[in-house]
Amino acid sequence: MKGSAAEDRALRHLLGLGHELLARNYRIRGGEIDLVTRQGGVIVFTEVRQRRSDAYGSPLESLTPRKMALLSRAALHYLAREHHRDDLPCRFDVVSIRGSEAGGELTHLENVLG
């Protein structure tokens, strides 16, 4: 359940910034988006990464080009299915937590594919 706890913390952070939750764990074959929110008129697709230690790299280092491609594919699917169009303003964010889910260092990077 550690992924769920990290996503809970990330969601609280985003809600505190004025985001509105649209979907959580949006899945398609081969991909998943942890959090889909709206901030103003922009749909935000957020990947949450958490690692207790840097023994195998930082949380951000675990975000591979393949994972980003799968996120992009899932986002296009979400836009087409839920909004019936793929030209809405959107961005990709990453929330990383280094350390424990509850007390670790949280970093929020906006527009990582922009």
Rosetta silent file (secondary structure, phi, psi, omega in degrees, C-alpha in Angstrom):
SEQUENCE: MKGSAAEDRALRHLLGLGHELLARNYRIRGGEIDLVTRQGGVIVFTEVRQRRSDAYGSPLESLTPRKMALLSRAALHYLAREHHRDDLPCRFDVVSIRGSEAGGELTHLENVLG
SCORE:     score description
SCORE:     0.000 S_00000001
   1 L     0.000    3.141 -176.675    0.000    0.000    0.000 S_00000001
   2 H   -61.902  -34.897  177.425    2.997    2.322    0.008 S_00000001
   3 H   -61.501  -40.071  179.120    2.096    3.608   -3.465 S_00000001
   4 H   -64.582  -42.015  179.255   -1.344    4.509   -2.231 S_00000001
   5 H   -65.323  -40.256  177.765    0.054    6.405    0.774 S_00000001
   6 H   -65.753  -40.745  177.710    2.470    8.340   -1.464 S_00000001
   7 H   -65.671  -37.721  176.266   -0.391    9.161   -3.852 S_00000001
   8 H   -58.668  -45.785 -179.121   -2.529   10.315   -0.912 S_00000001
   9 H   -66.187  -42.343  178.833    0.214   12.715    0.148 S_00000001
  10 H   -62.355  -41.315  179.760    0.757   13.947   -3.404 S_00000001
  11 H   -63.711  -43.695  177.349   -2.971   14.513   -3.827 S_00000001
  12 H   -58.113  -41.422  178.348   -3.155   16.546   -0.602 S_00000001
  13 H   -60.815  -48.284 -178.123   -0.263   18.649   -1.921 S_00000001
  14 H   -65.249  -42.759  178.053   -2.002   19.249   -5.273 S_00000001
  15 H   -60.693  -36.150  176.953   -5.356   20.043   -3.659 S_00000001
  16 H   -65.147  -22.349  177.266   -3.532   22.570   -1.491 S_00000001
  17 L   -91.764    3.913  177.936   -2.350   24.270   -4.691 S_00000001
  18 L    95.781   10.427  177.379   -5.925   24.576   -5.938 S_00000001
  19 L   -74.195  152.781  173.222   -6.148   21.453   -8.087 S_00000001
  20 E  -113.995  127.833 -179.016   -9.469   19.636   -8.495 S_00000001
  21 E   -72.360  127.749  175.671   -9.303   15.815   -8.641 S_00000001
  22 E  -105.810  -38.815 -178.839  -10.723   14.358  -11.866 S_00000001
  23 E  -158.860  153.637  177.291   -9.436   10.754  -11.697 S_00000001
  24 E  -130.828  135.314 -179.589   -7.125    8.561   -9.699 S_00000001
  25 E    53.143   53.370  177.406   -5.214    5.549  -11.048 S_00000001
  26 E   -73.827  117.676 -172.889   -6.589    5.932  -14.560 S_00000001
  27 E  -115.377  140.372  165.737   -5.607    2.693  -16.306 S_00000001
  28 E  -131.647  168.991  177.470   -5.385    1.524  -19.856 S_00000001
  29 L   -59.514  119.592  177.016   -3.645   -1.561  -21.182 S_00000001
  30 L    88.525    3.053 -179.161    0.047   -0.926  -20.707 S_00000001
  31 E  -163.912  158.765  179.232   -0.199    2.311  -18.775 S_00000001
  32 E  -150.634  142.974  173.182   -1.563    4.156  -15.776 S_00000001
  33 E  -111.123  125.076 -176.184   -1.795    7.761  -14.649 S_00000001
  34 E   -64.423  -51.611 -177.385   -1.605    8.146  -10.886 S_00000001
  35 E  -137.007  134.557  172.393   -3.537   11.409  -10.593 S_00000001
  36 E  -119.006  121.257 -178.647   -5.539   13.476  -13.069 S_00000001
  37 E  -131.311  170.675  172.579   -6.423   16.934  -11.817 S_00000001
  38 E  -124.932  132.205  175.297   -7.499   20.276  -13.171 S_00000001
  39 E  -124.388  108.647 -172.218   -5.787   23.500  -12.185 S_00000001
  40 L    64.680 -127.724  179.115   -7.606   26.442  -13.661 S_00000001
  41 L   -98.341   14.350 -175.348   -8.271   25.499  -17.271 S_00000001
  42 E  -111.186  129.619  173.139   -5.393   23.015  -17.515 S_00000001
  43 E   -83.949  130.147 -175.355   -5.710   19.250  -17.095 S_00000001
  44 E  -116.265  121.338  175.994   -2.709   17.958  -15.147 S_00000001
  45 E   -99.357  118.674 -173.513   -1.498   14.352  -15.435 S_00000001
  46 E  -117.940  128.713  172.997    0.675   13.578  -12.422 S_00000001
  47 E   -98.573  131.341  179.459    3.056   10.685  -11.889 S_00000001
  48 E  -107.947  125.853  179.930    3.912    9.979   -8.253 S_00000001
  49 E  -125.077  132.064 -179.235    7.316    8.433   -7.497 S_00000001
  50 E  -138.082  136.545  174.214    8.497    7.464   -4.016 S_00000001
  51 E  -141.309  136.730 -179.869   11.653    5.797   -2.748 S_00000001
  52 L   -72.416  -31.125  179.068   12.717    5.306    0.838 S_00000001
  53 L  -143.981  171.121  179.383   16.406    5.574   -0.054 S_00000001
  54 L   -95.728   16.918 -177.662   18.642    6.391   -2.987 S_00000001
  55 L   -56.433  -33.823  179.304   20.221    2.915   -2.997 S_00000001
  56 L  -115.160   23.723 -179.161   18.705    2.270   -6.434 S_00000001
  57 L   103.470  164.959 -179.323   18.552    5.886   -7.564 S_00000001
  58 L   -76.031  165.668  176.449   16.328    8.817   -6.710 S_00000001
  59 L   -57.342  -38.932 -179.453   12.568    8.782   -7.297 S_00000001
  60 H   -68.811  -33.110  178.629   13.042   11.030  -10.330 S_00000001
  61 H   -67.593  -19.204  179.554   15.698    8.737  -11.798 S_00000001
  62 H   -80.310   -3.740  179.726   13.126    5.926  -11.789 S_00000001
  63 L   -91.565   97.488 -173.793   11.051    7.811  -14.363 S_00000001
  64 L   -86.441  161.576  174.604   12.273    6.322  -17.627 S_00000001
  65 H   -57.312  -35.768  177.911   11.607    7.520  -21.188 S_00000001
  66 H   -63.660  -43.454  178.861    9.482    4.380  -21.674 S_00000001
  67 H   -62.396  -41.147  179.086    7.356    5.255  -18.627 S_00000001
  68 H   -64.756  -37.519  177.195    6.895    8.801  -19.934 S_00000001
  69 H   -64.953  -40.270  177.675    5.781    7.444  -23.321 S_00000001
  70 H   -66.008  -38.269  176.439    3.223    5.208  -21.589 S_00000001
  71 H   -62.325  -43.382  179.805    1.971    8.187  -19.570 S_00000001
  72 H   -62.044  -43.649  178.076    1.572   10.213  -22.735 S_00000001
  73 H   -62.256  -44.464  179.191   -0.379    7.397  -24.391 S_00000001
  74 H   -65.109  -36.903  179.089   -2.645    7.012  -21.356 S_00000001
  75 H   -64.761  -43.352  177.702   -3.221   10.782  -21.263 S_00000001
  76 H   -61.697  -40.461  177.521   -4.326   10.862  -24.901 S_00000001
  77 H   -62.602  -45.115  179.033   -6.695    7.978  -24.164 S_00000001
  78 H   -58.975  -48.245 -178.839   -8.089    9.812  -21.131 S_00000001
  79 H   -60.481  -44.270 -179.495   -8.699   13.003  -23.118 S_00000001
  80 H   -66.877  -42.148 -176.050  -10.429   11.149  -25.946 S_00000001
  81 H   -76.131  -45.367 -173.003  -12.555    8.965  -23.664 S_00000001
  82 H   -89.430  -26.399 -176.111  -13.491   11.440  -20.945 S_00000001
  83 H  -122.494   -3.054  176.876  -13.558   14.727  -22.896 S_00000001
  84 L    57.775   29.613  174.381  -14.072   13.475  -26.486 S_00000001
  85 L  -163.098  159.198 -177.328  -11.171   15.546  -27.761 S_00000001
  86 L  -122.163   17.636 -176.571   -7.397   15.546  -27.564 S_00000001
  87 L  -114.900   22.095  178.605   -6.606   19.239  -27.938 S_00000001
  88 L   -77.782  149.805  176.025   -7.331   20.482  -24.408 S_00000001
  89 L   -62.851  128.150  179.644   -4.638   22.389  -22.511 S_00000001
  90 E  -151.237  166.529  176.329   -2.739   19.880  -20.394 S_00000001
  91 E  -151.853  164.504  178.443    0.615   19.223  -18.798 S_00000001
  92 E  -113.302  124.452  177.498    2.567   16.422  -17.148 S_00000001
  93 E  -115.928  159.939  173.315    3.801   16.852  -13.581 S_00000001
  94 E  -129.396  131.621  170.554    5.844   14.616  -11.315 S_00000001
  95 E  -112.532  119.746  178.592    5.597   14.516   -7.539 S_00000001
  96 E  -113.209  144.543  177.228    8.523   12.678   -5.985 S_00000001
  97 E  -125.915  118.938  179.332    8.897   11.705   -2.358 S_00000001
  98 E  -104.253  112.828 -175.864   12.357   10.841   -1.078 S_00000001
  99 L   111.919 -155.699 -176.990   12.105    8.981    2.225 S_00000001
 100 L   -68.995  154.475 -179.744    8.964    7.830    4.003 S_00000001
 101 L   -57.767  -41.114 -174.005    5.554    8.448    2.455 S_00000001
 102 L   -81.030  -40.175 -171.916    4.454   10.568    5.412 S_00000001
 103 L  -120.435    3.966 -177.861    7.577   12.560    6.248 S_00000001
 104 L   -72.447  168.811 -179.565    9.901   12.349    3.280 S_00000001
 105 E   -72.489  121.540  179.612   11.024   15.259    1.141 S_00000001
 106 E   -99.145  130.828  175.717    8.342   16.113   -1.444 S_00000001
 107 E  -125.101  132.859 -179.481    9.365   17.672   -4.753 S_00000001
 108 E  -119.227  115.642  177.087    6.819   18.814   -7.341 S_00000001
 109 E  -107.319  125.333  179.557    8.020   19.353  -10.915 S_00000001
 110 L   -96.643  146.485  171.722    5.562   20.942  -13.331 S_00000001
 111 L    55.753   53.502 -175.176    5.375   20.423  -17.084 S_00000001
 112 L   -71.825  -18.152  177.531    8.077   17.758  -17.317 S_00000001
 113 L  -103.118    1.250 -175.019    7.309   16.965  -20.965 S_00000001
 114 L   -82.677    0.000    0.000    6.922   20.591  -22.042 S_00000001
